[in-house]
Amino acid sequence: MSKRISIPAAIVLILLAVLLTFQITFVTLQEKYRAQIEAASLESSAYEKLEYVDALFRKYYVGEIDEEQLSDYLIRGYITGVGDKYASYMTADEFSAYMQESSGEMVGIGVHIIYNNDYGAMEVISVMRDSPALEAGVRAGDLIVTVGEESVAELGYYPAVAKMQGEIGTVAEFSVRRGENYSETVDFSITRDVVTDTTVESRIYGEDIGIVRITQFASNTGENVEKEVKALISQGVQKLIFDVRYNPGGALDGIVDTLDYLLPEGPIIRIVDKAGNEESISSDASCVDLPMVVLVNESTASAAELFSSALQDYDKAVLVGTTTYGKGTMQTVIRLPDDSGITISYRMYNPPYSDNYEGIGVIPDIELPLDEALADKNFYKITDEEDNQLQAAIQYLRGALSPDDRNHDAQ
C-alpha cells in the first residue's frame, strides 16, 4: 500500500522525465479540468511546482507510485539540473559499496575509471595488473556505457560504479564502446575477485634513469613514492621519470604527501571555496633534487594533473605527452540521514602558482601523442622500446631533446 511522503524543501527540481510528464499531463487535463487548473495558484517556486505535480499524480495516476524510486529519481534529477558533472546520488547500498572501495576493501574486476561527461559513460583510465579485467581484454580508453541492462548515463557515475562491484565469484556484465568514434561495441561478463591495487611501481631503465609509475593517489601513495624513489637512488639512479598516464587522481592526502616529498619549500595546492576564501597547503624545505620528466595524457586527471602542474610550476620537471583531462574541482561525500549519500563539487583547487585547469587541462612542455600503431595494444603490455612518449622522456633526460621540440616524433 502506498504511503504518502512529504517532499522536503531540500529536493528542489525535477528529473527531466518528470518535467516532461508534467507538460504532457497538463495539456491532457487542460480540457477536462480547465476550471480546476485555472483555480490553482501556481507559484514560481520550483518547490511548489513540484508539490503541485506530485498532487496531480496522486489524484489522477492510475498506477502505483513506488515511493523509494520516486525519491531516488527526484534527487538524481535535481543533481542533473544543477549541472555539477561530478556530483552524484547513491542509494544506501550504493553508498555502502562506495565507502568500502574508499577504505581499500576492493572486490571487483580491476579497473580505474572516471566519468566521461561527453558520452555519459565511465571511461576506463587504466586496467590493473593481474586483474580479471586485464585477462578478459578490457582496455584503457574503453567507455563503459551500460552495466547489466542499465545505462550509465541514466544511473549516474557512483551508482554505476556500485553496480560494477559485488561479491567474490559473482559476474559483472557490462558493455563498452571502443575504436574510431567509439563505433565498436563489446560485451563483457567478468567474474569478480579480490583485486590488489598497487598504486606505485618502479624500475630502472639503462643505468641511471628510474621510472616510477603512479596509477592513482591513495592515502599511502606519498610514502610509497618516497620508498620507491629512495630505493632507486640507492641503486645509482640520477634521473627520474614519473608516469601518470591514465591516472584518474585520488585522495587529497595522497597527492599532498607525494608533492611534499618532491618539492622544495612553498605552496603545494591552493584551495578556493564558494565564497572565494583560499586555503594553501605548503611543502617543507626538503626535496628531491634530480632531473625529472612527467609523462601525461588525456586521461591524466584531477590529483594527477595537480602533480604534473605543481612540478611544472617549480621547474622541477618537464611534461611529455598530450594535454590532460581538465578536472580542477574537489568533491565532498556526504552521508544522508537514511544512509544514502551524495557527492558535491564544493571547492576549486589550484596548482601552486599557475591557473586552475578545469575544462582546459595541463599542457605538456613536449607535446607528443602515443604512436598510432599502439592504439589496439593494452597499455600495460607496451614495451619501453615501443613507447614513443617514454623514449622522448629518456631522450630529454639524456640531452637529446629540448622542450622546444613540440610534436617531436621520437625515434
N, C-alpha and C positions, 0 to 999 in steps of 0.2 A: 504494500500500500504506500502511495506517495505521501511524503511528509513535506509540507511547505517550508521553505527556508527563507530567511531574510537576507536579501542581497546587501552585503556590507558596503559601507562607503569606500572601503579600500579598493573595491573592484570597480574600475572606472569605465572602461569602454568595452565594446562588444566584439566578439570574434567576427571576422568578415562575413562568415556564413550566417551568423545571427542577424547582422545588419541587413544582408540580402533578404533573409526571411522576413524581417520586419517590413521592408519595402514591398515585397510581393504580397504579404498578408494585408498590409494597409490598403493596397489597391483592391484586393479581393473583397475585403469587408466594407469598402467605402460605399458601395451601392446599397448594401443591405442595412448597414448600421451607421449611415451618414449622420444621423441625428446624435447618436451616442458619441461618435468620434468628434463631431464639432463641439459637443458639450464638454469634452475632456479638455482640461487645461494642461497643454504640454509646455513644460518649462524648457529653457535652453540647456539646462544642466544635463550632462551625459548620465549622471546617476538617475535622475528622474525619468529620463528617456528609457533607460534600461529597466527601471521598475515598471514603466508603462508597458513595454514589450513583454515583460515577464507576466504581468497581469493578463494581457491578451492571450498569451499561450495557455495559461492556467484556466482561462474561461472557455476557450474555443478549441484547443488542440484535442483531437480525438485519440491520440496515443498516450502512452505512459511516459512521464518525464523521469529520466534517470538523474537524480539529484547530484550524485557524485560526479557523473560525467559532465553535467551542466556546469558545475562549479569549476572543474578542471579546465574546460574549454573557455569559460569566461576569463579565467586568469591568463591562459595562453593567448587568448585574443587581445587582452589588454597589453601584454608584453609585445605582441606583434604590432599593435597600433602605436606603441611608444616609439618603435624604431630602433631599439637597442639590439643590434645584431648579435651581441654576445650574451644577452640576457636569456634566461630560460626558466621554466617552471618544472618542478619534479614532484611526482606523487610521493607518498610516504615510502613506498617500495623502491622507487627510483632514487629517492634521496638517500636511503639507506645504502643502496648499491654504490652510489657516488662517493659517500663517505668511506666506505670500505676500500674503494680504489685509492682514495686520497691518503688513507692510512698505510698503504703499501700491501694490503692483503689482496693480491691480484690473482683472479681466476678469469681466464678469457682466451682469446686467440692469439694475442701478442702483436698489437699494432698501436702506433702512436697516431692520433688523429687531431684534426682541427676542423672547425666549421667553415665550409666554403659557402659564403653568403650568396655569391653569384649564381650558384647552381642549387642552393638549398640542400646541400649534401654534406656528408662527413668525408673530408679528404684524408687519405692515408698519407701521413707525413713520413713515416718510416715503419719498417717491419722488424720486429725484434729477432735477434739471432736465436736459432734453435727453438723457434716457436711453431705452433700449429699453422699459423697464417703463412709463414715462410715456406713450410713444407707443402702447403696447398696451392701456392702460386700467387698469393696476394702481393701486389706491387706498390711501392711508393708512387704516389700520384693517382692511384685509383680513387674514384668517387663512389662512396657507398650511398646509394640512392634509396634503397628500401631495406628494411630489417623485417624478416618474415614477410608479411604481405602489406606492411605499413610504410608509408612514405616518410623519409627522414624530414623532408620539408614541413610536413604536417605535424609530425611528432615534436620537432624541436631538438636541439643538439643533445642536451643532457638526458632527456628521456630516451632518445635513440641510443645513446651510449649505454644506458642502463639495460636496454633490451639486447644489446650485444653481449652482455655479461650473463652469467648463470653458473650453475653448479658444475663441478668437475664431471665430465662424461656426457653432459648434455650437448646438444648440437646448436650452433649458431648458423642460421640461414639468412643470407643476405645477397643482394645483387650490387654489382659495381659497374660503372661505366669507365671506359678507358679508350686509348687510341686517339687518332686525329678527331678533333671536335667532340671527343667522348662519344663517338658513334657506336662503339662496340660494347655490348652488354654481356657480362659474365656472372653466372650464378654460383654461389659457394654454399656448401654445407660442411662446416668445420667443427669437430669435436673440441669442446673447451677443456683446458687443462691449466694447472698451476704454471704461471709464467714468471720467470725471474728476469726482472728488468735491471740490467746493469747499465747505468747512465753514463759511465766514463770508462773508456778503453784507451790503451796507449800502445805504441810500438815505435821501433827505431827504423828510420829509412837511411840507408847508407851508413855512415859512421857518426854523423854529428847532428842529424835532424830528428827531432822527436815529433810524432804525430799523436795528438790527443783528440779522440772523437767524443763529443758530448751529445748524447741523444735527447736529453731533456734535463731541466734543472729541478731535481728533487731536493728535499731538505738537506740531504747529506752530500750533495754534489760538490759543494765547496771543499769539504775535507777530502773527498776522493780525487778531485783535481789536484789539490796540493800533494797528496800521496803519490799520484802518478808522475807529476812533474818532478818532484824530488827524486823519485826512482830513476827517471830518465837522465837527470843531471848527474846522478851518481855513476851512470854508465857512460858518461862522456858527451852527452847531448849539449850542443851550444846554440841551437836554434829550434824554434817551436812552431808547429802548425796546429791550430785548433780547428777542427772540423765540426761546424754546427749546421751543416746542410740537413734539411728535414727535421730540424729540432723545433718542436712546437712551443717551447717556452717552459713554464712551470712555476715553482714556488718562489716567492719574494726572498725568503731567507737563503734559498739555494743560489740565486744569482748574486745577491749581495755578498755572501761569503766567498764566492768564487772571484768576484771582481776585487774584493778587499785584499785577497792574496796576491793578485796580479798587479794591481795599480798602486801608484805612489799616493802620498797624502793629498786628499782633495775629495770633491763630491763624487759619489757613485751614481746616485739617482736623485732626481727632483720630482717629488710627488705633489700634484696640484688637485685640490678638491673642488667641489661645485662652486664654492664661494670665492675661489681664486687663491685660497691660502696655500702656501708652498711649504713643504717639509723636505729637508735634504738629509740623505744618509751619506756619510763620508767614509773614506778609507784611511787607514793609518799610514805611517811613513814607509813601512817595509813593503817591498815589491819584488817582482821577478824581473831582472834586468837582462833580458835576452831578446834578440831579434824575433819577431813574431809575424805570422800570417794567419788570418782567419778565413776559412772557406765558407761561403754563404750561397744560398739560392732562394728562389721564390717561395720555398716552403720553410725558410728560416723565419720564425715568428716570435712575437712577444718578448719574453725574457732573453731569448737567443738574439733578438735584434738589439736589445739593450747591451748585451755582452759585446756584440760586434761594434756598435756605435760608441760605447764607452772606451774601448781600446783604440778606436779610431780618433776619438776626441783628444786622448792623451798622447797621440802619435806613438803609441806602443805597438801598433800592428797595422799592416796593410791588409785590406779586404780584397779577396779574389772571388769572382763568381758572377752571380746575377742579382738584381735588386730584390730585396727581401719582401716578405708578405705585407707588412704595414699595419701592425697592431700595437698601438701605444696607449691602450686603456687597461685599467686594472678592474677585476671583478671581485665582488664580495659574495659569499654564500650565506644565506640566512635561513635558519630553520623556522618554519611557521608553526603556529600552535598545534596543528593536527599532525605534526611530524613530516609534512611535506616541506618543500624548500624552493627557494628562488635564488637566482644569481642576478646581480645588477652591476652594470658598469658604473662605478662610483668615483673613480679617480683617473686622471691622466698621469702618466709617468714619463718624464723627460730624461734624456741622456745627461751626462754631467755638464756639457757646455752647448751642445747643438740642439736644434729644434725637435719637437715631437714629430714622429714619423707615421702617425695614424693615417691610413689610407694612402700613404706615399711609399713607405719602405726606406730602407737604408741602401744607399747607392755604393757599390764597391769601388775601390780605387782602380782595380784592373777588372774591367767587365769582360766576362768570358762565359758563354753558355757551355753546358756539358755537351760533349760530342754527340751528334745525332745518331751515330752508329750504336750508342749505348742506350738509346731510348727504350728498347724492349728487354734490357737486361736488368735483373734485380740489382739494386744499388749496392747491396752488401756483397755481391759476387763480382763486382768490378775490380780488376786488379789495379795496383798502383800504377803500373805502366800504361794501362788503358785510360786511366782517369786524367783527362787533359787539364782539368782545373787543379788537381793536386800537383801535376807536373809543372804548371805555371807557378804555383806557390813555391815549389822547390827551386825553379829557375830564378825566381826573385831572391830567395834567400842565398843563392849562390852567386848573385850579382849579374845574372844573365838576362834579367827582365826588369824593366822600370815601370812604376805606376803610370807613367805617361803612355805606356803601350796598351791603350784600351783596345778591346775587341781583338786582342792578340791571339793568334792561332798557335797555341803551344804545341811543340813537337816532342 
